[in-house]
Amino acid sequence: QLQLVESGGGLVQPGGSLRLSCTASRLNDYAIGWFRQAPGQEREAVSCISSRDTSTYYADSVKGRFTISRDNAQNTVYLQMNSLKPEDTAVYYCAARRVITPIYDYWGQGTQVTVSS
């Protein structure tokens, strides 16, 4: 089955930037979503991108700061995170789904993002 690998998390100061990556074989065949979950919080969708890179979605809390993109040649989806805030602190997960279903069936292991001074 599809195995997603996330990377790029870490500790940054407020206002800093991080770039998360999600990689898997044949990732170009899937729509990709980035989700995050903070302690005591429900999982929320942060950003999503279609399999053909024709449409994107951003949560209101990250609009203007985060950018999702994909590099089909490298089977990779990126989440560029700028102007990070402490409230962005969470475990970030990459998830994949076929375009024929609204369900994200495949999930990565998660990568920790901590924004703190």
N, C-alpha and C positions, 0 to 999 in steps of 0.2 A: 504494500500500500504506500501511499504518498508519505514521505518523511520530510517534514519542514525543519529547517535549522535557522534559528535567529542568532544574531550577533549585534554588537555595537552599543550595548548598554554600559552604564557606568555611573560614576559620581561626578556631577558638575555643579558649578555655582549658578545661582539665579542669573538669568540673562545669557547663559552659555548655550552651546549647541551640541547635539548628538545626531548621528546618522545610524539608524537601525537598518539591518539587512535581513531579508528572508529568502532563503535559497532552497530549491528542491528540483529534482529531475522533472522535466516537462511542466514546469510551473506556468508556462505560457498558456496552458490549456485551462487554467483556473482563474476565477475571480479571487482576489486576495483582500482580506480585511486585517487591520491592526486593531487589537483590543487591549484594554488595560484594566488592571484590578489593583486597587490600593487596599491596605488593611482595613477591615471593617466596611468596605464598600462593595457594591455590586459591580460585576464586570460591565464595562461599557465599550461601545464601538467608538474608535477614535477616527479612523479613516479607512476607506475602501477604494479599490480600483478594479475596473472590469478587466476581463481576460484580454481584450483587444486594446486596452488603454484608451477607450473612447469616452469613459465617464468616470468621475471620482466623487467621493463623499467625504465630508469633514464634519466632525462634531463642532457645534458652535464654540465650544471652549478652546478649540485649537485653530480655528480659521484665521488665516493671516500669519500664523506662526509655523504650522506644520505643512509639509508638502509630500505627497505620495507619488511615487514614480516607479517605472519598471524598466529593466534592461533585458529585453527578450534574448539577446545573444548570450547572456550569462545566466539565464533562468533565475533572475533575482528581482525582488521588489524592495524598494527603499522607503524609509520614512525619515525625511529630513526634519529635525526638530530644532527650531530656533527660538530665541527669547524664552527659554525655559523658566518655568515658575515652580516654586515648591509644591504646588498642588498637582503638578505633573508627575510627581513621584508615584511609581507604581511598577508592577511587573507587567511588561508589555508582551503580548502574544501575537504571533502571526497565525492566521487561519486561512484555509483554502476551501473553495467549493466549486463544483461544476456550475455552469451558467444555467443549467436546466432545473436547478433546485435552489431554494432560498436557504438551505441548511448548510452551515459550515461543518463539514464532516472531518476535516483534518486540521490538527492543531500542533504547533510547535511547543517546545518545552518552556518558553518564556525567557525574557532577559530583563534584569533589574535596572530600572532607571531611578536614580536618586538625585534630587535637586536640592541642595542645601549649602548655606554659607558656613 
